[in-house]
Amino acid sequence: MTTFNRLVALCALSCSAALATAQQPLVQDGIQVREMSRFRVFISEEKLEQQAQLQYVGLLSQAQEKHALAPDNHPQLIRLRAIAKRLIPFAPRWNPAAANWKWQVNLLGSPQVNAFCMPGGRIAFYSGILSALKLTDDEIAAIMGHEISHALREHGREQAGKSATASIGLRLLGAGVAAYSGVDPRTTDYIANAGAKLASLKFSRDDEREADLIGLDLAARAGFDPRAGVALWQKMAQLNKQQPLALLSTHPGGQERIEQINAHMNVLLPLYARSKGTTPDRLAPYRTVALN
C-alpha cells in the first residue's frame, strides 16, 4: 500500500471512528437500532422540511405536466394508499413527531425501479417497481416500510450533518498531516475529500440496514408478512444480476440484507403472527409471484 493510500485509509478510519462514538446501540423489541444521531443538530429540521415540501411539490408538478401522475382512482394508487393506511399508525413508535405528519402517497408513471419517503411522510412509488418486480402487497409493505423508516429515523438530516462534520474534521486532520510530514496541502485536501466520501458511504449502508429492520417491524405489526423482505431481495438480485461492490455502494449487498432479515425473523414473525391472532408455527408458507 502506498503512503498516499495509507493516508486515505487513515483519514476515512479516523472519521468513521469519531462519528461512531456519537451513537450507542439501542434495542427495541429485539431489533437493534442506533440512537437518533446528535449530528442531526447541524441541520435545521425546519429547513429540511421546507426543502422536502418544495421538492415533493415540484416533482408532482413535473409528473402532472408529463401526464405521469396517477389520478386518485388509479387501481395501483388505491392499493398503495391502502397499504400506507395500515402502516402509518405504527410510525410514531419510532418517531413521535410522525403522529402530526401530513402523510401523502402518490404514484408516478416511470420505468424506474424506485420508491421513496421524504421528511414529513411524503411517499412516492414509481410504476416501474410495481411491474418489474411483480410485487405482492406484503412486498410493497416491506418497501414502503423501509422508505418510511428513513424518514422516521431522520437519516437524510443525519447524513447531511455527518457529511458536513466529516469534511471539516478530515480537512483539519489533513492539515496536520501536511504540517508534520511536509506533504503538499493540496494532496491532503484531496485525501480529506476521499476519506469523507468513504465515510459517508459507510453511514448510508448502516442507514439501509436499519431501515430494512424497522420497515419490516412496521409491516409485521400492520399485518404484512415480514418474510416478504427475503422474497423481495431475491427478486431484486434476479432483476439486477450485476450489483456494485458493497464496499463502494450506498446499499448493502442483497445477500447480506437477506441474512440480516432472516437473523431477526425470530422477532418479526411473532409480531406478524400476533397481528393475525395466531402463532408463528401456525403460519402458512409465504407465497410470492415469480418473475419471468
Solvent accessible surface area in square Angstrom, and as a share of the most:
residue,aa,sasa,rsa
1,M,153,0.68
2,T,82,0.48
3,T,92,0.53
4,F,79,0.33
5,N,71,0.36
6,R,133,0.49
7,L,22,0.11
8,V,22,0.13
9,A,48,0.37
10,L,87,0.43
11,C,2,0.01
12,A,13,0.10
13,L,125,0.62
14,S,43,0.28
15,C,11,0.06
16,S,29,0.19
17,A,56,0.43
18,A,64,0.50
19,L,7,0.04
20,A,58,0.45
21,T,98,0.57
22,A,12,0.09
23,Q,25,0.11
24,Q,105,0.47
25,P,83,0.52
26,L,83,0.41
27,V,104,0.60
28,Q,54,0.24
29,D,72,0.37
30,G,39,0.37
31,I,0,0.00
32,Q,106,0.47
33,V,7,0.04
34,R,41,0.15
35,E,73,0.33
36,M,58,0.26
37,S,2,0.01
38,R,150,0.55
39,F,15,0.06
40,R,51,0.19
41,V,110,0.63
42,F,121,0.50
43,I,41,0.21
44,S,53,0.34
45,E,83,0.37
46,E,116,0.52
47,K,116,0.49
48,L,33,0.17
49,E,61,0.27
50,Q,113,0.50
51,Q,74,0.33
52,A,5,0.04
53,Q,90,0.40
54,L,134,0.67
55,Q,109,0.48
56,Y,1,0.00
57,V,82,0.47
58,G,28,0.27
59,L,46,0.23
60,L,29,0.14
61,S,53,0.34
62,Q,105,0.47
63,A,10,0.08
64,Q,104,0.46
65,E,136,0.61
66,K,154,0.65
67,H,169,0.75
68,A,25,0.20
69,L,42,0.21
70,A,13,0.10
71,P,80,0.50
72,D,104,0.54
73,N,115,0.59
74,H,63,0.28
75,P,101,0.63
76,Q,57,0.25
77,L,0,0.00
78,I,94,0.48
79,R,64,0.23
80,L,0,0.00
81,R,82,0.30
82,A,54,0.42
83,I,5,0.03
84,A,1,0.01
85,K,156,0.66
86,R,105,0.38
87,L,1,0.00
88,I,38,0.19
89,P,90,0.57
90,F,66,0.27
91,A,1,0.00
92,P,39,0.25
93,R,81,0.29
94,W,12,0.04
95,N,10,0.05
96,P,108,0.68
97,A,44,0.34
98,A,2,0.01
99,A,72,0.56
100,N,121,0.62
101,W,47,0.16
102,K,165,0.70
103,W,50,0.18
104,Q,71,0.31
105,V,12,0.07
106,N,16,0.08
107,L,5,0.02
108,L,6,0.03
109,G,43,0.42
110,S,23,0.15
111,P,124,0.78
112,Q,92,0.41
113,V,57,0.33
114,N,66,0.34
115,A,6,0.05
116,F,37,0.15
117,C,13,0.08
118,M,32,0.14
119,P,41,0.26
120,G,6,0.06
121,G,0,0.00
122,R,19,0.07
123,I,0,0.00
124,A,0,0.00
125,F,0,0.00
126,Y,24,0.09
127,S,38,0.25
128,G,5,0.05
129,I,10,0.05
130,L,9,0.04
131,S,81,0.52
132,A,37,0.29
133,L,0,0.00
134,K,70,0.30
135,L,8,0.04
136,T,24,0.14
137,D,64,0.33
138,D,33,0.17
139,E,0,0.00
140,I,0,0.00
141,A,0,0.00
142,A,7,0.05
143,I,13,0.07
144,M,0,0.00
145,G,0,0.00
146,H,19,0.08
147,E,30,0.14
148,I,1,0.00
149,S,0,0.00
150,H,33,0.15
151,A,7,0.06
152,L,0,0.00
153,R,19,0.07
154,E,28,0.13
155,H,6,0.03
156,G,46,0.45
157,R,28,0.10
158,E,6,0.03
159,Q,34,0.15
160,A,40,0.31
161,G,0,0.00
162,K,3,0.01
163,S,49,0.31
164,A,48,0.37
165,T,41,0.24
166,A,3,0.03
167,S,34,0.22
168,I,109,0.55
169,G,35,0.33
170,L,3,0.02
171,R,109,0.40
172,L,125,0.62
173,L,60,0.30
174,G,2,0.02
175,A,60,0.47
176,G,40,0.38
177,V,23,0.13
178,A,10,0.08
179,A,91,0.70
180,Y,205,0.78
181,S,61,0.40
182,G,66,0.64
183,V,40,0.23
184,D,57,0.29
185,P,90,0.57
186,R,190,0.70
187,T,44,0.25
188,T,6,0.03
189,D,55,0.28
190,Y,129,0.49
191,I,2,0.01
192,A,1,0.01
193,N,71,0.36
194,A,25,0.19
195,G,0,0.00
196,A,18,0.14
197,K,138,0.59
198,L,64,0.32
199,A,1,0.01
200,S,35,0.23
201,L,26,0.13
202,K,81,0.34
203,F,14,0.06
204,S,23,0.15
205,R,18,0.07
206,D,35,0.18
207,D,5,0.03
208,E,14,0.06
209,R,61,0.22
210,E,11,0.05
211,A,0,0.00
212,D,7,0.04
213,L,6,0.03
214,I,0,0.00
215,G,0,0.00
216,L,4,0.02
217,D,0,0.00
218,L,0,0.00
219,A,1,0.01
220,A,0,0.00
221,R,31,0.11
222,A,12,0.09
223,G,9,0.09
224,F,5,0.02
225,D,7,0.04
226,P,0,0.00
227,R,50,0.18
228,A,0,0.00
229,G,2,0.02
230,V,22,0.12
231,A,9,0.07
232,L,11,0.05
233,W,38,0.13
234,Q,101,0.45
235,K,9,0.04
236,M,50,0.22
237,A,40,0.31
238,Q,78,0.35
239,L,81,0.40
240,N,73,0.38
241,K,155,0.66
242,Q,159,0.71
243,Q,80,0.36
244,P,92,0.58
245,L,137,0.68
246,A,41,0.32
247,L,126,0.63
248,L,105,0.52
249,S,13,0.09
250,T,58,0.34
251,H,86,0.39
252,P,5,0.03
253,G,21,0.20
254,G,5,0.04
255,Q,114,0.51
256,E,61,0.27
257,R,2,0.01
258,I,15,0.08
259,E,98,0.44
260,Q,35,0.16
261,I,2,0.01
262,N,79,0.41
263,A,74,0.57
264,H,37,0.16
265,M,22,0.10
266,N,114,0.59
267,V,31,0.18
268,L,0,0.00
269,L,31,0.16
270,P,55,0.35
271,L,14,0.07
272,Y,27,0.10
273,A,1,0.00
274,R,159,0.58
275,S,52,0.33
276,K,106,0.45
277,G,73,0.70
278,T,45,0.26
279,T,64,0.37
280,P,56,0.35
281,D,122,0.63
282,R,191,0.70
283,L,31,0.15
284,A,75,0.58
285,P,101,0.63
286,Y,49,0.18
287,R,194,0.71
288,T,61,0.36
289,V,74,0.43
290,A,77,0.60
291,L,26,0.13
292,N,167,0.86
